[in-house]
Amino acid sequence: MLKVIEDDEILTLIADPKQLDRGFKYLMVKYQEPLYWHIRRMVKSHEDTDDVLQNTFIKVYKNIKRFESKSKLFTWLYKIATNESITFLNKRKKKRTESIDEQSSLNNMATSDSVDGDELMLKLNRAISILPTKQKLVFNMRYYDEMTYDQISAVLGTSVGGLKASYHHAVKKIESFIKEE
Amino acid sequence: MKNEDIKKELSELSQTLAHLPKVNRGEVPDGYFDQLPDNVLNKVTSTSSVSNQETSKVIPLFLKAMGIAASFAILLFVISSQKTTESAEAIPVDSMVEFIMDDIGELDEDFLFEVSNEMRDVAELDDETLNYMLEEEIDLIDDKILESIY
């Protein structure tokens, strides 16, 4: 496993055509796990997450020459991963009915959670799964990824004020869902 | 500091959530993250080489098809030339069929089979190319989104 290096070093390697693949590998090693979980919280299954994550990295590879350092690499990668996840979810929604899909996701979670035996975590996952997509994204990025509102704003292109409102609404909805059950 | 702010905000909004452990749910196959970078790089490399192969394959087949079409055009020209030198009545249908079978027919089943296969290959590749282009169009849409967020 390669060691984790700074973004500047990664971009320097990538800028050199002879070192492109090596630099890209460093990029993947550094960001694959946070991006994996960011995607998985949206699409649920490992198989779908793997597809979306690979597509994300392929997009990144194709467009890396167009990346401008005025935005942070981390933010840029999150944008692409978010875009790919939403595209995937929209395609999946067309293929299946939302109710079947949602039920299936909940059943999957229920199965895995029953193994863990953590009732509260199951409720949390259920509550998150029924949030609107935007609120779900904001909640996940703030709660799990601990991103600042400025970072989330750079990814989603929404004002900080709007994001705070979304996050607060999401937290309140989740809390009342957990208490109601 | 950043984490503290987030924790403080959360505890003000919901004590329940603030006390829940944050764990990533779901299992990941062993060695997945060790293999992923190589898998992606292999995919990127093979995609670009397949794409290059398709491009180089389509052109010769297309040229072949053009060549075949040209061959038919020449044959038709020969037949029509024959018509201009002799009156239509002077060339019975049977003779024309015989001419085609004797002179073109010698190009024979193998040739026609090859033509058929070539044309089918071109048609198949055309679909593949079309699919490829459709996929690329999706990429272009995504690229536009990406451009807008750069």
Interface residues (C-beta under 8 A of the other chain):
Chain A: M1 L2 D21 F24 K25 M28 V29 Q32 E33 Y36 W37 R40 K44 S45 H46 D50 L53 Q54 F57 I58 K59 Y61 K62 N63 R66 F67 E68 S71 K79 I80 N83 T87 M109 S112 D113 L120 M121 L124 N125 R142 Y143 Y144 E146 T148 G157 H168 V171 K172 I174 E175 I178 K179
Chain B: K2 N3 I6 L10 L13 S14 T16 L17 L20 P21 K22 V23 N24 R25 G26 E27 V28 P29 Y32 F33 D34 L36 P37 D38 N39 V40 L41 K43 V44 T47 D139 D142 D143 I145 L146 E147 I149 Y150
